[in-house]
Amino acid sequence: MSEIKKVIVVGAGGYLNPVVISSLQSHGFSVSVLVRDTSNVVSPAGTTVYRTDYSESSLLLAFKGQDAVVNTITMPDFEVQKKMIDVAVLAGVKRFIPAEFGIDTSKEETVEIMTFLKMKPRIIQYLRSIQDKITWTGIITGPFFDWSLRQGFFSFNVPSRTAYIHQPGYHTHRFSWSNLANVAEAVAHVLFSKNFPIVDNRYVHVRSFNASQDEILESLVSATKRVDIARGQAEWKIVDVDLEEKVLEARNKLAQGDTGGLGYILSKAIYHTGGNYDEEGVVMNEHLGMKLEEGLDATVEREVARLLS
């Protein structure tokens, strides 16, 4: 396959899309963006924006002349993503990167627990069936660490100094995390021609670091200590939670359209399927030529400063 130069990113808002666009541009790719025709998203600097109603004609107009399509929509509809793939083939696109970016959905046990992600392995199955027409790479990153801290998504609330510790015993389980910048770097690196032999038509696992709840809490306590002394802030409040009970509550909420408990379901899936990519021997950072990004403590320092500024 010839070199990839022109990349179109599906989506321009949200938390991942801008970082991916920036990373691709910094590595010299020509970047376009595909957004809904009803979107009021402002065109990212240096990009060409295409608008779509997801009709074949509008997708074909956007994909024509592109070398790769990167779908960064978090929870994509199966049929819509399948249509993107089919039109990408018609347009002569060389590489399709589906909307993976997160927990390892290559494992059946993951999808059995997180049933709302079942469309992800279905898309990979479809891509495998046509990989003689278009290549693909599924990027597995683990949960997004810096984003999770900002949102209080993974049982740590920095502003209130509250940690919800998963019991029984899950809090000692070390697993792989990625910062958003690491995810974006992975996207760029799988599009480098030198990496085609190791990324074509397969899952690629990357991570920033491995950490357990206990290790994250220790790092957070250390990072907030200086600020807390100056402000007279109380020490961290530790709340033990029964994970299975929280998962049941989260499933009931989800049935009502409330996604507030998704972090607990995600936690269960990780704990029950491993999630430490180094222990599993699948980490590709070094093979891809990615520079190891900041570790746990450096990331926590950065995000605490951001949250408490």
C-alpha positions as CSV (number, residue, x, y, z in Angstrom):
1,M,0.0,0.0,0.0
2,S,1.3,3.5,-0.9
3,E,1.9,6.2,1.6
4,I,-1.0,7.8,3.5
5,K,-1.1,11.6,3.2
6,K,-4.7,12.8,3.3
7,V,-6.8,11.8,6.3
8,I,-10.5,12.7,7.1
9,V,-11.6,12.6,10.8
10,V,-15.2,11.8,11.5
11,G,-16.4,14.3,14.1
12,A,-14.8,17.6,15.2
13,G,-16.3,18.2,18.7
14,G,-16.0,16.2,21.9
15,Y,-12.9,15.6,23.8
16,L,-10.9,13.2,21.5
17,N,-11.5,14.6,18.1
18,P,-9.5,17.9,18.5
19,V,-6.5,16.1,20.0
20,V,-6.5,13.6,17.1
21,I,-6.7,16.4,14.5
22,S,-3.9,18.3,16.2
23,S,-1.7,15.2,16.3
24,L,-2.2,14.4,12.7
25,Q,-1.4,17.9,11.6
26,S,1.7,18.0,13.7
27,H,2.9,14.9,11.9
28,G,2.4,16.4,8.5
29,F,-0.9,14.8,7.4
30,S,-3.4,16.9,5.4
31,V,-6.5,16.7,7.6
32,S,-10.2,17.1,6.7
33,V,-13.1,16.8,9.0
34,L,-16.6,15.2,8.5
35,V,-19.5,16.6,10.6
36,R,-23.2,16.3,10.5
37,D,-24.9,18.8,8.3
38,T,-26.8,20.2,11.3
39,S,-23.6,20.7,13.4
40,N,-22.5,24.2,14.4
41,V,-18.9,23.0,15.1
42,V,-16.4,25.6,14.1
43,S,-13.8,24.4,11.5
44,P,-10.6,23.5,13.2
45,A,-7.7,25.6,12.0
46,G,-6.0,24.2,8.9
47,T,-8.7,21.7,8.0
48,T,-11.3,21.3,5.3
49,V,-14.8,20.6,6.7
50,Y,-17.3,18.4,4.9
51,R,-20.9,18.2,6.1
52,T,-23.0,15.1,5.7
53,D,-26.5,13.7,6.2
54,Y,-24.9,10.3,6.0
55,S,-26.3,9.8,2.5
56,E,-24.0,7.9,0.1
57,S,-23.6,11.0,-2.1
58,S,-22.5,13.3,0.8
59,L,-20.1,10.6,2.2
60,L,-18.7,10.0,-1.3
61,L,-18.0,13.7,-1.8
62,A,-16.1,13.8,1.6
63,F,-14.2,10.5,1.1
64,K,-13.1,11.0,-2.5
65,G,-9.4,11.6,-2.6
66,Q,-8.8,10.7,1.0
67,D,-6.2,8.0,1.9
68,A,-7.7,7.2,5.4
69,V,-10.8,7.6,7.4
70,V,-10.6,7.9,11.2
71,N,-13.9,7.5,13.1
72,T,-13.7,9.1,16.5
73,I,-17.4,9.1,17.4
74,T,-17.6,7.5,20.8
75,M,-20.7,5.4,20.4
76,P,-21.2,4.9,16.7
77,D,-24.3,3.4,15.2
78,F,-23.4,0.1,13.5
79,E,-25.3,0.7,10.3
80,V,-23.9,4.3,9.9
81,Q,-20.4,3.1,10.4
82,K,-20.9,0.2,8.0
83,K,-22.1,2.7,5.5
84,M,-19.0,4.8,6.0
85,I,-16.9,1.8,5.3
86,D,-18.8,0.8,2.1
87,V,-18.5,4.4,0.8
88,A,-14.8,4.5,1.7
89,V,-14.3,1.4,-0.4
90,L,-16.2,3.1,-3.3
91,A,-14.0,6.2,-2.9
92,G,-10.8,4.3,-3.0
93,V,-9.8,4.9,0.6
94,K,-6.8,2.8,1.7
95,R,-7.3,2.6,5.5
96,F,-10.3,2.8,7.9
97,I,-9.8,3.3,11.6
98,P,-13.0,2.4,13.3
99,A,-14.3,3.9,16.5
100,E,-12.5,1.7,19.1
101,F,-10.4,3.9,21.4
102,G,-11.0,2.5,24.8
103,I,-11.5,-0.8,26.6
104,D,-10.5,-4.0,24.8
105,T,-13.5,-5.0,22.9
106,S,-11.5,-7.7,21.1
107,K,-12.4,-9.9,24.2
108,E,-15.8,-11.5,24.2
109,E,-16.0,-11.2,28.0
110,T,-15.8,-7.4,27.6
111,V,-18.8,-7.2,25.3
112,E,-20.7,-9.7,27.5
113,I,-20.4,-7.2,30.4
114,M,-20.6,-4.0,28.3
115,T,-23.4,-5.1,25.9
116,F,-23.9,-1.5,24.6
117,L,-20.5,-1.9,22.9
118,K,-21.4,-5.0,20.9
119,M,-21.4,-3.0,17.6
120,K,-17.6,-2.6,17.9
121,P,-16.6,-6.2,17.3
122,R,-19.4,-6.5,14.7
123,I,-17.7,-3.7,12.8
124,I,-14.3,-5.4,13.0
125,Q,-15.9,-8.6,11.8
126,Y,-17.3,-6.7,8.8
127,L,-13.9,-5.1,8.1
128,R,-12.2,-8.5,8.2
129,S,-14.7,-9.7,5.6
130,I,-13.6,-7.0,3.1
131,Q,-10.0,-6.4,4.0
132,D,-9.0,-7.4,0.5
133,K,-10.6,-4.0,-0.5
134,I,-9.6,-1.8,2.4
135,T,-7.2,-2.1,5.3
136,W,-8.1,-1.4,8.9
137,T,-6.6,-1.0,12.3
138,G,-8.5,-1.2,15.6
139,I,-6.8,0.9,18.3
140,I,-7.2,-0.3,21.9
141,T,-6.1,2.2,24.5
142,G,-7.7,1.4,27.8
143,P,-9.8,4.1,29.5
144,F,-8.8,7.7,29.0
145,F,-7.0,8.7,32.3
146,D,-6.7,12.5,32.1
147,W,-10.2,12.9,30.7
148,S,-11.6,10.6,33.5
149,L,-10.0,12.7,36.2
150,R,-11.5,15.9,34.7
151,Q,-14.9,14.3,34.6
152,G,-14.8,12.4,37.9
153,F,-15.6,9.5,35.8
154,F,-13.6,6.7,37.4
155,S,-14.5,7.1,41.1
156,F,-12.2,10.0,41.9
157,N,-13.6,13.5,42.5
158,V,-10.6,15.8,42.8
159,P,-12.4,19.1,43.8
160,S,-14.3,17.4,46.7
161,R,-11.3,15.1,47.6
162,T,-13.5,12.0,47.5
163,A,-12.4,8.5,46.3
164,Y,-14.9,5.7,45.8
165,I,-12.8,2.5,46.3
166,H,-14.0,-0.6,44.6
167,Q,-14.6,-3.6,46.8
168,P,-14.0,-6.4,47.4
169,G,-10.3,-6.1,46.6
170,Y,-10.6,-4.6,43.1
171,H,-8.7,-1.5,44.1
172,T,-5.4,-3.3,43.9
173,H,-5.9,-4.4,40.3
174,R,-3.4,-2.7,37.9
175,F,-4.5,-2.0,34.4
176,S,-3.6,0.1,31.4
177,W,-4.6,3.7,30.9
178,S,-4.1,6.2,28.1
179,N,-4.0,10.0,28.2
180,L,-5.8,11.6,25.3
181,A,-2.5,12.8,23.7
182,N,-1.3,9.2,23.7
183,V,-4.4,8.0,21.9
184,A,-4.0,10.7,19.3
185,E,-0.3,9.8,18.8
186,A,-1.3,6.2,18.2
187,V,-3.7,7.3,15.4
188,A,-0.9,9.1,13.7
189,H,1.6,6.3,14.1
190,V,-0.6,3.6,12.7
191,L,-0.8,5.7,9.5
192,F,2.9,5.9,9.0
193,S,3.9,3.7,6.0
194,K,6.8,2.2,7.9
195,N,4.3,0.7,10.4
196,F,2.0,-0.8,7.8
197,P,3.4,-4.4,8.2
198,I,2.6,-4.4,11.9
199,V,-0.7,-2.6,12.0
200,D,-2.6,-3.7,8.8
201,N,-5.9,-5.6,9.5
202,R,-5.4,-6.1,13.3
203,Y,-6.0,-4.7,16.7
204,V,-3.2,-2.5,18.1
205,H,-2.9,-2.0,21.9
206,V,-1.2,1.1,23.3
207,R,-1.1,2.7,26.8
208,S,0.4,5.6,28.7
209,F,0.9,3.6,32.0
210,N,-0.5,0.9,34.2
211,A,-2.1,1.8,37.6
212,S,-4.5,0.5,40.2
213,Q,-7.0,2.6,42.2
214,D,-4.7,2.4,45.2
215,E,-1.8,3.8,43.2
216,I,-4.0,6.6,41.7
217,L,-5.2,7.6,45.1
218,E,-1.7,7.7,46.5
219,S,-0.6,10.0,43.7
220,L,-3.7,12.2,44.0
221,V,-3.1,12.6,47.8
222,S,0.5,13.6,47.2
223,A,-0.4,16.0,44.4
224,T,-3.2,17.8,46.3
225,K,-1.3,17.9,49.6
226,R,0.4,21.2,49.0
227,V,-2.7,22.9,47.8
228,D,-4.7,21.6,50.7
229,I,-2.3,22.8,53.3
230,A,-2.4,26.3,51.8
231,R,-6.2,26.3,51.6
232,G,-7.0,24.4,54.8
233,Q,-8.8,21.8,52.7
234,A,-9.9,18.6,54.5
235,E,-8.1,15.3,53.8
236,W,-9.4,12.9,51.2
237,K,-12.6,11.1,52.0
238,I,-12.4,7.4,51.3
239,V,-15.7,5.7,50.5
240,D,-15.7,1.9,50.1
241,V,-18.3,0.8,47.5
242,D,-19.5,-2.7,46.6
243,L,-18.8,-2.8,42.9
244,E,-21.4,-5.4,42.0
245,E,-24.1,-3.3,43.7
246,K,-23.0,-0.2,41.8
247,V,-23.0,-2.1,38.6
248,L,-26.6,-3.2,39.2
249,E,-27.6,0.4,40.0
250,A,-25.8,1.6,36.8
251,R,-27.6,-1.0,34.6
252,N,-30.9,0.2,36.0
253,K,-30.0,3.8,35.3
254,L,-28.8,2.9,31.8
255,A,-32.2,1.4,31.1
256,Q,-33.7,4.8,31.8
257,G,-31.2,6.5,29.6
258,D,-28.9,7.7,32.5
259,T,-25.3,7.1,31.7
260,G,-24.0,8.3,35.1
261,G,-22.9,4.9,36.3
262,L,-21.0,3.8,33.2
263,G,-17.7,4.0,35.0
264,Y,-18.7,1.2,37.3
265,I,-19.7,-1.1,34.4
266,L,-16.4,-0.2,32.7
267,S,-14.5,-1.1,35.9
268,K,-16.2,-4.5,36.2
269,A,-15.3,-5.3,32.6
270,I,-11.7,-4.4,33.1
271,Y,-11.3,-6.3,36.4
272,H,-12.9,-9.4,34.9
273,T,-10.9,-9.4,31.7
274,G,-7.4,-8.3,32.8
275,G,-6.8,-5.0,31.1
276,N,-3.0,-4.8,31.8
277,Y,-1.6,-4.8,28.3
278,D,2.0,-5.2,29.4
279,E,1.2,-8.4,31.3
280,E,-0.7,-9.6,28.3
281,G,2.3,-8.9,26.1
282,V,0.4,-6.8,23.5
283,V,1.7,-3.2,24.1
284,M,2.8,-1.7,20.7
285,N,4.0,1.8,21.8
286,E,7.7,1.0,21.2
287,H,7.1,-1.0,18.0
288,L,5.2,2.0,16.6
289,G,8.0,4.4,17.5
290,M,5.8,6.3,20.0
291,K,7.6,8.2,22.7
292,L,6.5,7.1,26.1
293,E,4.4,10.0,27.5
294,E,4.2,11.3,31.0
295,G,3.5,8.6,33.7
296,L,0.9,8.5,36.4
297,D,2.4,11.1,38.8
298,A,3.2,13.6,36.1
299,T,-0.3,13.3,34.7
300,V,-1.9,13.6,38.1
301,E,0.2,16.8,38.8
302,R,-0.9,18.3,35.5
303,E,-4.6,17.5,36.0
304,V,-4.7,18.6,39.6
305,A,-3.2,21.9,38.6
306,R,-5.8,22.2,35.9
307,L,-8.8,21.2,38.2
308,L,-7.8,23.4,41.1
309,S,-6.6,26.5,39.3
